[in-house]
Every structure is written in C-alpha cells, then in structure tokens.
Amino acid sequence: MNRRGLLRAGGGVAAAGLSLPAFAQGAPPPKPDRIVVNASGGGMATQLRRSYFAEFERLHGIRVVDTSPVDFGKLRAMVASGNPEWTVTEIGGQDVDRAKELNLLEPIDTSIVDLSRYPAAGRNSHAFIGSAYSTVLGFRSDVFRDGAHPKGWAEFWDVRRFPGARSLRNHPVDNLEFALLADGVPMDQIYPIDMDRAFRKLDQIRPHISVWWSTGAQPAQMLVDREVVLATGWNGRFFELARRDAPVGSEFMQGSLKSSAYGIPRGTRQAYWGQQLFQVMTNPRLQAMYATELSYAGLHPDTASFVAEDIRPLLPTAPANLERQFWLNVAWWTENGARAQERWNRWMLQRG
C-alpha cells in the first residue's frame, strides 16, 4: 500500500482536514485486525470513539478496541513482559515524565504525527498531548451579575469585595499556585513554588473556605445548590452546567492548564498503527467535535475555529482564554509533590 493508494482509499482524508504525513522509512507493516486503546472510560470513551476511533477505522480498516481504567502499574508490568497488550494508553499528567524516565514509551514519530503547528506545550518526545483542561474559578452568575465576579485569585481572596462561602480542593496542586498569584506573584514567576509564602497566603483564606472538595463533581454541585457562591473546579464540570443554562459561570483568568496525554507502550507490536491513530487525533475538525461534547480541546491552533461561537469562550484552549492562563509545571510537582502533600496534610490538621 503506497501513498497514492492511501489517497485513493481514504478519499475523505482531505475533506476531514487531515494532513497526510510521510511514511516512516520503508513500507508500512501489515494491518492487524485491531488495535487496543486504554483510557479513562465512561463518557470520555464514547467521545473518543465518535471523534477519533471511528475516523481511524474508516481510514485504515482496523478496529479500535477500548479498555479502561488507566493503570500506570499495569503499563510497567506490560512493558516488562515484552508484549504489551495495549497499542495506546492514556497517561496521567505527572506520570508522563515517570514513564519517560522508566523507558516505558515509544518515541513519537513526527514523520507520521504532524505536530509542526502545535505550540511548545503540545509537543512531547514520548507522549501525544490529546487535549487540555484547566482548573478555573467557578461562580454563581445570579450572585455576581454582569461580569461582576472575581477575576483572578487576588479577587477570590478579597472576601470583603466579593462576600460569600467558598470552596477549594483539598490538595496542594493548584492551591499553592493560586495562593502565590493572590499574593501578587506574576504567572511567569510561580515556579519554583515558594511554599512558605503560599501557605502564609492560604492562612488568610482558610477561615472563609466552607468546603474542601475532593471529587470533581463536588464544586459544580455545590454551586448549583448554592452551598457556595465561589469555587475552584475543572472547567469541564462548569461547561456541563453552562450548556444546561444553570446559573454558574467560569473565569479563566489565571487558570491552571493541564494536558491529557497518550503514549505507546514500548515494545507493543502495533506501534506504527498507534502513531497513525495519533495523526488522526491531530485533526482540528475532529478535535472540535471532541471539545464540543467535553470542553477538553486539542492543541491544534485551528481547533477553536471549528467550534460553535457560543461554545468557544468556554474552552480553555480558545486563544482569548489560553493567553490568560499558565501551564502547571509537571516537572516541579514530580520532584516536589510528596513534600508539598506532606506539608499540606500537616497544615490541614493544624488548621482544623
């Protein structure tokens, strides 16, 4: 099967907006009857199939079988066995660096996966950045009307100007960054995190936090129930409420961006077809389909232009939102996360 044959067989490729990569050196390997993709399951699995898997199957005639859940320990065991059953697996944010260090992943083949227009945050030597999400500030839009809600973390901390019950996550990730931003640290100077300064600032807001949330559904539900009027949360949860016309809004100013990543386990027999799946996932039209349902948009710069105008402002990667946020520094958290968590646990106990 040569390049011309692929063009004939996949007549919809150009129409779908996919760029056709050069093949890796030599002829492509024989087609398997299936590849296996391991991911989080649930609603995400449904949207992955609708947006990406169906297109891959149409283009290549290879069935995609999905499994879940994501399991880093199982990935290590599979690679150690020398015969991973997964072709592609989702990888938790901080686990990407661990997976690279432990040599668990095949490198991304950029002769197949066209990342030429991706921003630096979307390029990784051993992981494909499938989408981005953000921890943002959620608010009751009937309490803070006509754009009068807090914009940024200094205003979230300002309980006199913006009164009402608040909620933060019971975890140091994001909270340390938000505390520093509230204390006047510029977004490009957050790292390395000054934990002494961050915890001093958290001392100030502590008495005004009525609930420390631990699951992603909590902050959204608390806002709906008016248990709190301000809360941090994952943008996708607030996105769902906005689409249902609930009186809940989200503010992306100084949001904490994170990426959803996928890798190809080292030694898998179908690595070439995993690379081809990643190429399908770079298609901005397909990324827009995925984002329209889940709000977690891919990083191709054209993706937002294929999303309906009323949805675009709700996406973390929309240009107007992207420039107002910072990327969580995964390397810092990989190195310092255990120490930060230990100190957070002590702080929560001390503060009662």
N, C-alpha and C positions, 0 to 999 in steps of 0.2 A: 504494500500500500504506500504510494508515494504522495507527495504534497498535492499534485494535481488531482489524484484520486480522492484525497480528503476533501478538496474543494468541491468536487462533484457530489460526493456522498453527503457532505454537510452543507447543503445549499443555504441553510438558514443561518450559518455562522456569521456571515457579513451582516445579514439583516438584524441579527441579535446584537451587533456591535462588538463582537469578539475580534481581537486582533489575532492573526494566525502566526504562532511562533515558529521559529526554525526548529526542526527536529534536532535532538541530541545526535552526537556523532553516530553514524551507522543507521541501519534500518530499525524501525520501532519493533519491540518484541511482540510475540504473538498475543492476541487478545485472550484474556481469561473470560470465563462466563460471568464473573462477578468480581467486585472489589468490596471490601468491608470498611465502613467508616464508623468510628466510635466517637460519640458526642454525648451531650447532656441529656438528650431525650426530651420527652414532653412536647410542648408547643414548638420548641426550637427544632426538634426533629421534623415536625410537619413542615415548617417553613424552609428548612434546608432542602427537603425533597422537592417542594414546589418551586423553589427559586433556582437550585443548583443541580440536584441529583437528576431531576427529570431532563434537564438540558444535556447533562453529561451522557445519560443513557441514550438520548436521541442522537447525539453526535457520534458516539463511539460504539453503540450497540452492546454496551457492557452494563449489567445490572449492578446497582448500588444497594448493598445490604447495610442497614444501620443497626448499631448496637449502642448500649449505654449501661452503666454510667461511665464518666471519666474516672480513671483509676491510675494514678502515677505508679503505684507499686506493681500493678499488673503490667504496665508498659515496661518497667525494668525487667520483670521476670520473662516477658516475651522476648525481649532483645537478648537476654542472657541465654535463652533456649536456642537462639539461632534461627527461629522460624516463627516470626510474629504473625498472628492471625489477622491483625488489623493492617489495612493498607494506609489508612489515615486515622489519626486520633486528635481530638481536641486536647489542648493542654492549658491548664490553669496558668494565669498570668505569671506568677513568681516561679512556676515550675519550668518555664521556658529556659531560663538560664541554667537551672539544675540539669535539665535534660541535655543541654549542650555540653556542660561540663562532664557529664557522665557518658557522653558519646552515645546517646540513645536515639539520635535522629539522623536521617539522611539530609545532606545539604539541599537547599532549594536550588533547582536547576533553572537559572534565569534564561537559558536558551529556550525553555518551554514556558516558564511562568514569567510573563511580561510585567515587570514592576517598574518600568522606565519612567512612568509618570507618577508613581507613588511618592508621597512625602517620606522623609527620612524615618519617621515613626512607623511607617508601614513596611519597612524593609528589614528583614532579619535573615541572617545567613542560613538558619536551620528551621525557621518556622514561618508559616504563612499567616499574616495578620488578616483574619477574616472580617472583623468588624471592630467597632469601638463603642464603648458605653461610658457613662460618666456618673459620678456621684455629684448631685446638684442640690440646690436649695428649693424645697417644695413649700408652698404656702396656700392658705385659704384665700381664694380670689374674691370672696364676698366679704372678707375682713380687710384685706389690703386691696382696695379697688383702684382701677385706672392706673396701674403701674406704680402704686404707692408701696409696694412690697420691698423688703430689704434687697439690696443689690450688692452682693459680696458679703464677706464674713465679718467685716468690721460692723456692718449694719445688723447682721444676725446677732452679734454680741450686744448691740445697743438696745437694751430692754426698756429704756425709757421712751425712746422714739418709736420703737416697734414692740409694744407690750403683747404678752400672751404666752401660753405654755408652749414649750419647745421640746424637740426630741433629737438626740444624736445617737449614732450607732455605738454599741458597747464594744469598741475595738479601736486600737490606736491608729490603724490605717485611715487616712483622710483626716481624722480629727487633729492629728499633730500638724498636718499641713494647714488645715483651716484655722487653727489657733494662731499659727505664725502669720498667716495672711491677715487675720483680725488684728494682730499686733503691729501691722504696718510693713511686714517683710514683702518685698516685691516678688511676683510669681517666679521670676527667673533666678531668685536667690534663696529659694526654700531649702534646697539641698546643698550641703549636708544639713539635716534637721538638727536644730539646737533644742534638744529635748527639755532642758531646764526652762528655757524661755517658753516653749509650747505648753508645758504643764502649768507654769505660772498663769498663763492666759486662760487655760482651761479651768483653773481655780475660780476665775471670775464668772464664768458662765454656769458652772456646776449647780448652783442653787436654783437656777431657772430651767433646768432640764427635768421635766416631769417623767419622761420615759427614756430609757436607754434601749434602743431597739436591737434585735439580734437576728431577725429574718427579714428578707427583702419585702415581704408583703406588709409588714407592720406599719412603717411610716405612712404609706398610702392610705391604709385603712384608718389609722388614727386621724389623719386629715379629713377623710370622709366623715368620720364620726364626730369630728370637731373636738376630739380629745386634746389635740394640739392645733395650733394655727401655723406653726413653722416646724419644718423637719428636714433633715438631710435624707437623701434616698437615691436609689438608682433611677436614672432618667426613664427607663422603660416602664417602671411602675407608674410614674406620673403620666407618661404618654398614654397608657391604657385609660386612665381617668379622663384625660383631656378629650379623648375620642368618644367617651361616653357623656361628654358635656357636664362632668362633675365640677363643682366649684373649687378646683385645685389647679394651680399653675406651677410652673418650674422656672427657675432662674439659673442660666448657665454661667453667669459671671463668676469667675474663679472656681469653676467646676473642676473636678479631678478626673481626668481622662484615663481610661484603661483599655487594653486591647484583648480581644478574644483570638486565640492563636490555635493553629493546627500544625501538626507535624507528621512526618512519615517515619514510622519506626525503622531503625537501622536493621537492614537485613531482610526486610519484607520482600517477597518475590515480585510484587506488583508495584514497585516504587515508581516506575515510569508512568503508570496509569494514575498513581496518586498525584504526580506532577501535573498531569493533564487535567485532573479534577481541579487543582488549584488554579490552572489557567482559566477554566470555566468560571471560577469564583472571582476572577478579576473583572468580569464583565460589569460595567457600571449599570446597565439596564437591569441585570439580574440582582445586583446589589440593591438597587432601588426597590425592587419587588420585596426583597427580604426586609429592608428598612421600613417599608410602608406597613408591614404587619407587626414588627417587633421594635422598631425605632433604633435598632443597632445597625448602623450603616457601615458599609465598607469604606475603605480609604481611597478609592479611585477618585480623583478630583472632579470627575464628571457625574458622579452618582447623584448628588443633590439636584442636578438639573433635570433628572428623570423622575423626581418625586413631586407629587402634587404640592402646589404652593401653600395650601393650608397646613400641610404636614411638615414642610421644610423647616420652619422655625423650631420644631420640636425635636430635631435631630442633633445629636452632639457634634456631628461632623459637618453640619451646614457651615459654610465659610464664616458667616457672622458669629456663630457660636464657637467654632474651633479656635478663632484668634483670641477669645476671651478666657480660655481655659489653659490648664497646664497638664502635662503628662506625668502621671505617677512614676516616680523613679524606682523601677523594679529592682535595679541593682542595689540601691541603698537599702531597700526593705529586705532583700535577700541576705544582705550582710548583717543588718541590724534589727531585723524583725523580732527575733527571740528576745533580745534585750529590751526592745520597746514594749513587747507584750508583757514581759515580767514587770516592768515598771508600771504599765497601765493597770495590771491586776492589783498591785500594791496600792496604787492611787485610788482605785475604786473602793477598796476595802477601807482605806483611811478616811475617805470622804463619806462613807456610809451610804 
